[in-house]
C-alpha cells in the first residue's frame, strides 16, 4: 500500500489525539471508487493495528461490523458523527496516525473503499458478503471468538450512535439482529468455532441487506440493482 502500511510491533495504543487544523468531514462522494482488493484490505487491517492510534480505536473486525450496520440499518448518521468513532472520538479531533494530510486522505480512501466493497457485495447477483471473520488468523493471534465479539461490538456501536431509531422491524429483521447479538455472548458455544460464528453473522447480514431501504453514508440505494 502507498505509505499506509502499519507497524506490527506490540506496544500499547496512544491515549492522545491532536486537534486538526482542518476540521472538515471528507467528501464521501469522491472517495472509495478505486478497486478494493485483498491488498487494500490487508493494508487497512494492519494500519488499524498500529499502536499510535488512540485507545478504543477500532480494529478491522470492529470496523467491518460498524460499516455493515451503517449500510444495512436505517440510521441516517452524519459523517461528523460516525467517522470519528472509528478512532474513538466524538468530534473531529484527528489522531496522530492521520495528522499528515496524505495519510488522512489515504485512510479515508481505504475506509470508504471498504464500505463500497461491502455494499457492492450486497448489490451483486447473487449477493455476497465475504467477512473478515473468515480470515481471523491473518490479522490477529487472539482466539476467534474475540474477533466475532469485536465485530458485534462495531455493529452495536453504530446502533448506539443513533439515539432515535424510530423504525418498526419485521420478524425477519428482529431475528437477524438477535442472531448477531448472540455472537457477543462469551458463553455462546458457536463462538468457540469461528466458522460457525462467521456463518451465523453472514446469514443475518444477508437478511438485513435484503430488507434494507437505505445505506447510510453512501446515500440512496440504486433503483436498478436493488436486491431481489
C-alpha positions as a Markdown table, in Angstrom:
| # | Residue | x | y | z |
|---|---|---|---|---|
| 1 | Unk | 0.0 | 0.0 | 0.0 |
| 2 | Unk | 1.1 | 3.6 | -0.6 |
| 3 | Unk | 2.7 | 4.6 | 2.7 |
| 4 | Unk | -0.2 | 3.3 | 4.8 |
| 5 | Unk | 1.1 | 0.0 | 6.0 |
| 6 | Unk | 1.2 | -0.2 | 9.7 |
| 7 | Unk | 4.0 | -1.2 | 12.1 |
| 8 | Unk | 3.1 | -4.5 | 13.7 |
| 9 | Unk | 5.1 | -4.4 | 16.8 |
| 10 | Unk | 3.3 | -5.0 | 20.1 |
| 11 | Unk | 3.0 | -1.7 | 22.0 |
| 12 | Unk | 0.1 | -0.1 | 23.8 |
| 13 | Unk | -2.0 | 2.4 | 21.9 |
| 14 | Unk | -1.6 | 6.1 | 22.5 |
| 15 | Unk | -4.3 | 7.9 | 24.5 |
| 16 | Unk | -3.9 | 11.1 | 22.7 |
| 17 | Unk | -5.4 | 12.7 | 19.6 |
| 18 | Unk | -4.4 | 16.1 | 18.3 |
| 19 | Unk | -6.6 | 19.0 | 17.2 |
| 20 | Unk | -7.0 | 19.1 | 13.5 |
| 21 | Unk | -6.2 | 22.3 | 11.6 |
| 22 | Unk | -8.8 | 21.3 | 9.1 |
| 23 | Unk | -11.9 | 20.0 | 11.0 |
| 24 | Unk | -13.7 | 19.2 | 7.8 |
| 25 | Unk | -15.6 | 16.0 | 7.0 |
| 26 | Unk | -14.3 | 14.2 | 3.9 |
| 27 | Unk | -16.4 | 14.4 | 0.7 |
| 28 | Unk | -17.6 | 10.8 | 0.6 |
| 29 | Unk | -18.9 | 11.0 | -3.0 |
| 30 | Unk | -15.4 | 11.5 | -4.3 |
| 31 | Unk | -13.8 | 8.6 | -2.2 |
| 32 | Unk | -13.5 | 4.9 | -2.5 |
| 33 | Unk | -14.1 | 4.4 | -6.2 |
| 34 | Unk | -10.8 | 2.6 | -6.9 |
| 35 | Unk | -10.8 | -1.2 | -7.0 |
| 36 | Unk | -10.7 | -2.6 | -3.5 |
| 37 | Unk | -8.8 | -5.9 | -3.3 |
| 38 | Unk | -7.3 | -8.1 | -0.6 |
| 39 | Unk | -4.2 | -5.9 | -0.8 |
| 40 | Unk | -6.2 | -2.8 | 0.2 |
| 41 | Unk | -8.0 | -4.8 | 2.9 |
| 42 | Unk | -4.7 | -6.1 | 4.3 |
| 43 | Unk | -3.2 | -2.6 | 4.4 |
| 44 | Unk | -6.3 | -1.2 | 6.2 |
| 45 | Unk | -6.3 | -4.1 | 8.7 |
| 46 | Unk | -2.6 | -3.7 | 9.5 |
| 47 | Unk | -2.8 | 0.1 | 9.7 |
| 48 | Unk | -5.5 | -0.2 | 12.3 |
| 49 | Unk | -3.1 | -2.4 | 14.4 |
| 50 | Unk | -0.6 | 0.4 | 14.7 |
| 51 | Unk | -0.2 | 1.3 | 18.4 |
| 52 | Unk | -0.2 | 5.0 | 17.5 |
| 53 | Unk | -4.0 | 5.0 | 17.4 |
| 54 | Unk | -5.9 | 6.3 | 20.4 |
| 55 | Unk | -7.1 | 3.7 | 23.0 |
| 56 | Unk | -10.5 | 2.4 | 22.0 |
| 57 | Unk | -9.9 | 2.7 | 18.2 |
| 58 | Unk | -11.4 | 0.0 | 16.0 |
| 59 | Unk | -9.6 | -3.0 | 14.6 |
| 60 | Unk | -10.6 | -4.5 | 11.3 |
| 61 | Unk | -13.2 | -6.8 | 12.8 |
| 62 | Unk | -14.9 | -3.9 | 14.7 |
| 63 | Unk | -14.7 | -1.7 | 11.7 |
| 64 | Unk | -16.4 | -4.2 | 9.4 |
| 65 | Unk | -19.2 | -4.7 | 11.9 |
| 66 | Unk | -19.6 | -0.9 | 12.1 |
| 67 | Unk | -19.6 | -0.3 | 8.4 |
| 68 | Unk | -22.0 | -3.2 | 7.8 |
| 69 | Unk | -24.5 | -1.7 | 10.3 |
| 70 | Unk | -24.2 | 1.7 | 8.6 |
| 71 | Unk | -25.0 | 0.0 | 5.3 |
| 72 | Unk | -28.0 | -2.2 | 6.3 |
| 73 | Unk | -29.7 | -0.3 | 9.2 |
| 74 | Unk | -31.8 | 2.8 | 8.7 |
| 75 | Unk | -29.6 | 5.0 | 10.9 |
| 76 | Unk | -29.1 | 8.2 | 8.9 |
| 77 | Unk | -26.0 | 9.4 | 10.6 |
| 78 | Unk | -23.9 | 12.4 | 9.6 |
| 79 | Unk | -20.2 | 11.9 | 8.7 |
| 80 | Unk | -19.3 | 14.2 | 11.6 |
| 81 | Unk | -20.9 | 11.7 | 13.9 |
| 82 | Unk | -19.9 | 8.3 | 12.5 |
| 83 | Unk | -16.4 | 8.7 | 11.1 |
| 84 | Unk | -14.6 | 9.9 | 14.2 |
| 85 | Unk | -16.0 | 7.0 | 16.2 |
| 86 | Unk | -13.5 | 4.8 | 14.2 |
| 87 | Unk | -10.7 | 6.3 | 16.3 |
| 88 | Unk | -12.8 | 6.7 | 19.4 |
| 89 | Unk | -13.6 | 10.4 | 19.2 |
| 90 | Unk | -16.9 | 12.3 | 19.4 |
| 91 | Unk | -15.7 | 15.2 | 17.3 |
| 92 | Unk | -13.1 | 16.0 | 14.7 |
| 93 | Unk | -10.0 | 15.6 | 16.8 |
| 94 | Unk | -7.7 | 13.9 | 14.3 |
| 95 | Unk | -5.5 | 11.1 | 15.7 |
| 96 | Unk | -1.8 | 11.4 | 15.4 |
| 97 | Unk | -1.9 | 8.5 | 12.9 |
| 98 | Unk | -3.7 | 10.8 | 10.5 |
| 99 | Unk | -2.1 | 14.2 | 11.1 |
| 100 | Unk | -0.2 | 14.1 | 7.8 |
| 101 | Unk | -2.6 | 15.2 | 5.1 |
| 102 | Unk | -1.6 | 12.4 | 2.7 |
| 103 | Unk | -2.2 | 9.8 | 5.3 |
| 104 | Unk | -5.6 | 11.3 | 6.3 |
| 105 | Unk | -6.7 | 11.1 | 2.7 |
| 106 | Unk | -5.3 | 7.6 | 2.2 |
| 107 | Unk | -7.1 | 6.3 | 5.3 |
| 108 | Unk | -10.4 | 7.9 | 4.3 |
| 109 | Unk | -10.0 | 6.4 | 0.8 |
| 110 | Unk | -9.4 | 2.9 | 2.3 |
| 111 | Unk | -12.4 | 3.1 | 4.7 |
| 112 | Unk | -14.8 | 4.4 | 2.1 |
| 113 | Unk | -13.4 | 1.9 | -0.4 |
| 114 | Unk | -14.0 | -0.9 | 2.0 |
| 115 | Unk | -17.6 | 0.3 | 2.7 |
| 116 | Unk | -18.2 | 0.5 | -1.1 |
| 117 | Unk | -16.8 | -3.0 | -1.5 |
| 118 | Unk | -19.2 | -4.4 | 1.2 |
| 119 | Unk | -22.1 | -2.6 | -0.4 |
| 120 | Unk | -21.2 | -3.9 | -3.9 |
| 121 | Unk | -21.4 | -7.4 | -2.5 |
| 122 | Unk | -24.9 | -6.8 | -1.2 |
| 123 | Unk | -26.0 | -5.5 | -4.7 |
| 124 | Unk | -24.4 | -8.3 | -6.6 |
| 125 | Unk | -26.4 | -11.2 | -8.1 |
| 126 | Unk | -26.3 | -13.4 | -6.2 |
| 127 | Unk | -25.4 | -11.2 | -3.2 |
| 128 | Unk | -22.2 | -11.9 | -1.4 |
| 129 | Unk | -20.6 | -11.0 | 2.0 |
| 130 | Unk | -17.0 | -12.1 | 2.5 |
| 131 | Unk | -16.5 | -11.2 | 6.1 |
| 132 | Unk | -13.0 | -10.7 | 7.7 |
| 133 | Unk | -14.1 | -13.2 | 10.3 |
| 134 | Unk | -13.3 | -15.9 | 7.8 |
| 135 | Unk | -9.6 | -14.8 | 8.0 |
| 136 | Unk | -9.1 | -14.1 | 11.7 |
| 137 | Unk | -5.6 | -15.7 | 11.7 |
| 138 | Unk | -4.4 | -13.3 | 9.1 |
| 139 | Unk | -4.6 | -10.2 | 11.3 |
| 140 | Unk | -5.0 | -11.5 | 14.9 |
| 141 | Unk | -3.4 | -14.1 | 17.1 |
| 142 | Unk | -6.3 | -13.9 | 19.6 |
| 143 | Unk | -9.0 | -16.6 | 19.9 |
| 144 | Unk | -11.5 | -16.5 | 17.1 |
| 145 | Unk | -14.4 | -15.8 | 19.4 |
| 146 | Unk | -12.9 | -12.5 | 20.4 |
| 147 | Unk | -12.8 | -11.4 | 16.8 |
| 148 | Unk | -16.5 | -12.2 | 16.4 |
| 149 | Unk | -17.2 | -10.3 | 19.6 |
| 150 | Unk | -15.3 | -7.3 | 18.2 |
| 151 | Unk | -17.4 | -7.5 | 15.1 |
| 152 | Unk | -20.6 | -7.4 | 17.1 |
| 153 | Unk | -19.3 | -4.5 | 19.2 |
| 154 | Unk | -18.7 | -2.5 | 16.0 |
| 155 | Unk | -22.2 | -3.3 | 14.7 |
| 156 | Unk | -23.7 | -2.2 | 18.0 |
| 157 | Unk | -21.6 | 0.9 | 18.1 |
| 158 | Unk | -23.4 | 2.2 | 15.0 |
| 159 | Unk | -26.7 | 1.5 | 16.5 |
| 160 | Unk | -25.9 | 3.2 | 19.8 |
| 161 | Unk | -24.8 | 6.4 | 17.9 |
| 162 | Unk | -28.4 | 6.7 | 16.7 |
| 163 | Unk | -30.5 | 7.9 | 19.6 |
| 164 | Unk | -33.8 | 8.0 | 17.8 |
| 165 | Unk | -34.2 | 4.9 | 15.7 |
| 166 | Unk | -37.9 | 5.2 | 15.0 |
| 167 | Unk | -38.5 | 2.2 | 12.9 |
| 168 | Unk | -40.7 | -0.8 | 13.1 |
| 169 | Unk | -38.8 | -4.0 | 12.2 |
| 170 | Unk | -40.5 | -7.2 | 10.9 |
| 171 | Unk | -39.9 | -10.6 | 12.4 |
| 172 | Unk | -37.0 | -11.5 | 10.0 |
| 173 | Unk | -35.1 | -8.3 | 10.8 |
| 174 | Unk | -35.6 | -8.9 | 14.6 |
| 175 | Unk | -34.4 | -12.5 | 14.2 |
| 176 | Unk | -31.3 | -11.3 | 12.3 |
| 177 | Unk | -30.4 | -8.7 | 14.9 |
| 178 | Unk | -30.8 | -11.3 | 17.6 |
| 179 | Unk | -28.5 | -13.7 | 15.7 |
| 180 | Unk | -25.8 | -11.1 | 15.5 |
| 181 | Unk | -26.2 | -10.1 | 19.2 |
| 182 | Unk | -25.8 | -13.7 | 20.3 |
| 183 | Unk | -22.3 | -13.8 | 18.8 |
| 184 | Unk | -21.1 | -11.3 | 21.5 |
| 185 | Unk | -22.1 | -13.8 | 24.3 |
| 186 | Unk | -18.9 | -15.3 | 25.7 |
| 187 | Unk | -20.8 | -18.3 | 26.8 |
| 188 | Unk | -22.2 | -19.0 | 23.3 |
| 189 | Unk | -20.7 | -22.3 | 22.1 |
| 190 | Unk | -20.9 | -21.1 | 18.5 |
| 191 | Unk | -18.2 | -18.6 | 19.2 |
| 192 | Unk | -15.8 | -21.5 | 20.0 |
| 193 | Unk | -15.7 | -22.3 | 16.3 |
| 194 | Unk | -15.2 | -19.2 | 14.2 |
| 195 | Unk | -16.5 | -20.8 | 11.1 |
| 196 | Unk | -19.9 | -21.2 | 12.7 |
| 197 | Unk | -19.9 | -17.7 | 14.1 |
| 198 | Unk | -19.0 | -16.1 | 10.8 |
| 199 | Unk | -21.7 | -18.2 | 9.0 |
| 200 | Unk | -24.3 | -17.1 | 11.5 |
| 201 | Unk | -23.3 | -13.5 | 11.1 |
| 202 | Unk | -23.2 | -13.8 | 7.3 |
| 203 | Unk | -26.7 | -15.2 | 7.2 |
| 204 | Unk | -28.0 | -12.5 | 9.5 |
| 205 | Unk | -26.4 | -9.8 | 7.4 |
| 206 | Unk | -27.9 | -11.1 | 4.2 |
| 207 | Unk | -31.3 | -10.9 | 5.9 |
| 208 | Unk | -30.7 | -7.3 | 6.9 |
| 209 | Unk | -29.4 | -6.4 | 3.4 |
| 210 | Unk | -32.5 | -8.0 | 1.8 |
| 211 | Unk | -34.8 | -5.8 | 4.0 |
| 212 | Unk | -32.8 | -2.5 | 3.8 |
| 213 | Unk | -34.3 | 0.6 | 2.5 |
| 214 | Unk | -31.3 | 2.9 | 2.8 |
| 215 | Unk | -27.5 | 2.6 | 3.1 |
| 216 | Unk | -26.4 | 5.4 | 5.4 |
| 217 | Unk | -23.3 | 7.3 | 4.3 |
| 218 | Unk | -23.5 | 6.0 | 0.7 |
| 219 | Unk | -26.8 | 7.8 | 0.3 |
| 220 | Unk | -29.8 | 6.3 | -1.5 |
| 221 | Unk | -30.0 | 2.7 | -2.8 |
| 222 | Unk | -29.7 | 2.4 | -6.6 |
| 223 | Unk | -33.1 | 1.6 | -8.1 |
| 224 | Unk | -31.9 | -0.6 | -10.9 |
| 225 | Unk | -29.7 | -3.0 | -8.9 |
| 226 | Unk | -32.0 | -3.4 | -5.8 |
| 227 | Unk | -31.6 | -6.9 | -4.3 |
| 228 | Unk | -34.4 | -9.2 | -5.4 |
